[in-house]
């Protein structure tokens, strides 16, 4: 079996695992789109920007499994190995902490995570900002959207120097924040 086949198999395994774990979850957009669209968007964005490292693409697909499902680190290690599980853990918020503290930790920790985790973090913020621009979460007033953009910029400041193409994409979508609009309450 070729390296390509092994890599492709691992990435597809991660996509299937994430789809199963997120099967009952929906995004916060008014359409309540399937949650799995988000991790797939991250992996697709990374691949489109020349990121080919299987560990990074798998971590992008799995990045919310520990944080938002019942998945454990041990389970990720058993299925995908220690390295992928470690990258996922680096981008996982501790849900036991208050939201404000978790958000501050993302800012504080961003400069200290691995280069692979920084790539996932960049893709995550780009995709989230794009989603907010195109279909803001239901009930998010304009101020909350703007606050998310400002916070995301602080997180990304800590990962600058990781990937020029992704950073340019972040800057492009961040510059579009003036296009934000109020979302009707639902």
N, C-alpha and C positions, 0 to 999 in steps of 0.2 A: 504494500500500500504506500502511495506517495505521501510526501509531506503535505501537499495540497489537500489530498483526500482526508488526512488526519485532522488538519486545520479546519476544513469545511465541516467535517463531522462534529468536531467540538463546538463550533459556532452554532450549528443547527441544533445540537443537543442543548446548548444554553438557551436558544430561542424557544425550544419546546418546553424546557423547564420553567422559564419565565412565564410563558403563556399559561401553563398549568397553574402556577402559583398566583398569578394575577387574574385568573379566569373570571372571578366574580366582582372584580373591581372596575370602576369607571373613572375617567378623568373628570375634573371639575368644570369642564366647559359646558355650555348650555345644551349641547348635543349628547352629553354623557358618553363620549366616545370610549371604546374599549381601552383599558389602561395599557395593554400590551403595545399599543401604537407608540407610546412614549419611549420605552426602551429600544424598540425597533428603530425609531427615528434617530436616537443617539448613535446606534451602531452604524446606521446608514450614513449619517453625517460624518462620522469618523472615517469610514471607508472612502467616502467621496473626497475627503481631504488627504488621502494617501496613507492613512493609518492602517497598517496591515497586520500588526501584531495580534495574534489570536487571543492572547490573554486580555488585551485591552478591549477588543470587540466583545468578548464573552463578558467581561466585567461590566461593560456598558449595558448589555442585555439583562444582566442580573443585578444592576446597581441598586434597585429598590426592593429586592426580595427580602433582605434581612429587616430593613426599616419598615416595610409596609405589609409584610405577610408573616406567617409563622415560621419561616425558614430560619434555620440556625447556621452559625458559622461552620459547625461540624458537618452539617448536611452539604453545604457548598464544598467544603474540603473533600468530602467523600466522593462527590460527583465530578468536581472540576479541579481538584488539587489545591494545595495551600496557597500558591501564588495568586490565583484568581480570587479565592476567598479573601485573601489579605487586601487586594485592591478594592473589592466590594466593601470590606469593613472600613477602609480608609475614607470612603465617601458616604458612610452610613451615619445618620444622626442617631443620638441616644434619645429615644422617645420617652425615657424616664425623666428627662430634664424639661423644664418649662420652655415653651417655644422661643422666647426672647433669648434665653441662654443658648439654645441649640443654634440659633441664627448667628449669634456672636461667635460661637465655637467654629462655625464654618469659616468665618472671616479670619479668626485667629489661627486655625489649623491649615488653611489653604497653602501657605508657603512651605509647609513642612511635610506634605504628603509626597508620595513617590511621583515620578514623571508620568507613570501610567495612570495613577489616580487623578493627576492634574488634567490629563486628556479627557477622562470621563467627566470631571467637574466642568470643564469648558463646554463640552457637548451638551451636558445637562442644562447649564444656564442658557446657552444659545437656544436650545429647543423650548425651554420654558418661556423665554422672552418672546420667541416667535409665536408660541401658542397664545400668550396673553395678547399680543397684537392682533392676531387673526380671530380669536374666539375667547375673549376674557372669561375667567371662571364666573359661573353664575353667582350674582350677588356681590361681586367685587366692585366697590366704587372706584372711581378714577384715582382717588388718593392712594388706595391700597395697591393698585397696579403700579403707580409711580414709585411707591415705597419699595415694591419688589424689585423694580428696575434699579433703583439706587443701591439696595442691598446687594443685588447680584453683581453690580460693578465693583463693590468693595471686596466680594469674594474673589472675583476674577483678577483684581489687582494683585492678589497673592500668588497667582499662578502664571503671571506674565513671564515671557521668555521660554515658554514650553513649546508652542506651535504657532508660528506667525500666521498661517492661514486661518486657523480657528480663532485666533485673537482678532484678526481683521473682520471675520464674520460676526464675532461678538460686538465689536465696535460699530459695525453697520446696523445691526438690529438694535443696539442700544441707542444709536442716533435717531432711530425712528420712534422714540418714546413720545414725541409730540403728537404722534398719530393715535395715541391711546384714547379710548372713548369709554364713557360710562356704560356699564352693562346693566340691563334691566334686572330687577330683583325677580327671583323665581321661587 
